[in-house]
Amino acid sequence: MSTVKRVLSSAGIVLLALALLFGCARLFWNQPGQTGWYIQLNIGNPAAKTIGVDEYDVTEVYVEIYAPGESLPFYTVTWYAQDDPLSELIPVSEEGQYRIDVTHIGDNNGDPVEAKESDSFNIQVMVITVINITPGLIGTINITPGDEEQFGQGGVISGRVFDCITGEGISGVTVMYGGYSDTTGALGGYSIDVEESVSSVSGVFAVFMGLEYTFRVCGGMSLDPTTDPVYDISLYPLDTTGYTERNLSGKVYDSTGTEIGDGCSVSFSIYNENGGYSGNIGEIFYDQSGGTGYSDSCLTFGSDCLVVVGVDDEFGDPLFSYYLTGQDLSADRANFDLTEPSSGYTDVTVNGTLGTMFQGYLLAPSGGLVYGDAAGDLSGSSQASVDVYNPSNFPMMWWTQTEDENTPGPGDDTTRINAQQMAFASTITLPAPMTAAGPTETVDGATASWNGNTLSFDSAAGADGYIVYLEDNIGYGGIVWLTSSSVTLPSEFVTTVLESGTGWDMEVMSMAGPDFAPEEILGLVIYSDISEGGIPYTEFQLVMVSSASVIDIIP
């Protein structure tokens, strides 16, 4: 049996080639095809009757919603009379009794006049609770809980779009599917309503906000809208210069209490309670002789953070790695000293097929996040040992990868991937390597063309789909998943993103797999982020064959 060094988030080793292709991995409470807990809040136009005996005009409405047992609201919004009617889909995290406070605010010669009302309501799973508020009508908060039978009849595709770094919702994002669309509200929620008569929606799924964030595009998808699929989508910002930073500094010790030496390096991955993520925010070379230890800054912070620490020696080999839960990074931490735990590690026996590379990721259900990894290969034996720090017994996703050189032709490489989520255990059997035939050709990207809204390129025989990477000359980019070698992109996306960029470069990769379902591909595209350095969560098999890049395919 071979022994493999443990690697959590150390930047010194990159085992899988996919780490360079995919990024910021995400696993959320609401998986594709599932339903969760939601409030549909609607605030309409001012009513004919207004506040009080003197009938002051309503100028604004202030809404607060409280979760069960909480003294602080988890949702607030201010609606002004000059605004359009508001319709916001609000995700909530649990069932139980909620409370809503509504303050109607009028004006009396410059002095505010307020009238406040409250109501309670229950949240049930697979139910959208609709709250209608008419400004100026007191005592008429209209709360209508749906039921499970009604919940699927209207045809709804919904979810939340949020900043990958902070976890905060992004307002003003366009979400399109086929001929239907919506724009995210103040908390990043969106809800695409489809008529009852439509049994399926086909076409392009696109999520974008100009050149401010990475985009998501998935072509050739077909879904039944009456199943009410929920997709929570993270987007990575192009420019992070305006983001608030938190500074971290301190000293690092091994489990014996000995400070690590000069030349060693420290790296961090940080996750906050909102789902924000900063991966490998720095590989800081340690300074023991100068007495400064380490010093770094991060863009992801909060009062309840999960911090993954990786320490490498001066040669880049991993020394130790572990995670810390419940960390308060809401302010700078000047003495954030780190000590390797003396316990909490498990020697995990990994069984699999000879020649397989593997990587294991821990899943933190409290934050819905994928973090950490245990990596190795079965080059000399069908069994390996991986030391995993996991005192919380988080479940793990195990990813296998095999490579076929000179396939399908000389100079080509085929990557075979499989993944499976498992309970944490001291002995696991890896997902079997994929054996299905891959594409027999590669994509000839040199013949790609752009005509109006249509992107097309030579197809690869045997391919079930394609990954298209687009990046302009200033580094803005995104990912497009296709089920064919031609796609007509939404005109809004072309206008606000592609035509606003400069000199788009493109790279295409072909994919094949026995379980290549459009819904799963759509789920994968919104859980991956090309801008960061992780691996996306998936449970289907695929084969990818790389192609040459194409320069300036889109003017």
TATADA-V122582 format. One line per field, one symbol per residue. ss: DSSP state (A for helix, B for strand, O for the rest). A space follows every 10 residues. Layout:
BEGIN
ss: ???
END
This chain:
BEGIN
ss: OBBBOOOOOO OOOOOOAAAA OOOOOBOOOO OOOOOOBBBB BBBOOOOOOO BOOOOBOBBB BBBBBBOOOO OOOOBBBBBB OOOOOBBBBB BBOOOBBBBB BBBBBBBBOO BBBBBBBBBB BBBOOOBBBB BBBOOOOOOO OBBBBOOAAA AOOOOBBBBB BBBOOOOOBO OOOBBBBOOB BBBOOOOOBB BBBOOOOOOO BBBBBBBBOO OOBOBBBBBB BBBOAAAOOB OOBBBOBOOO OOOOOBBBBB OBBOOOOOBO OOOOBBBBBB BOOOOOBBOO OOBBBOBOOO OOBBBBBBOO OOOOBBBBBB BBOOOOOBBB BBBBBBBOOO OOBOOOOBBO OOOOBBBBBB BOOOOOBBBB BBBBOOOOBB BBBBBBBOOO OOBBBBBBBO OOOOOBBBBB BBBBBOOOOO OOBBBBBBBB BBOOOOBBBO OOOOOOOOOO OOOOAAAOBB BOOBBBOOOO OOOOBBBBBB BOOOOOBBBB BBOOOBBBOO AAAAAAAAOO OOOBBBBBBB BBOOOOOAAA AAAAAAAOOO OOOOOOOOOO OBBBBBBBBB BBBBO
END
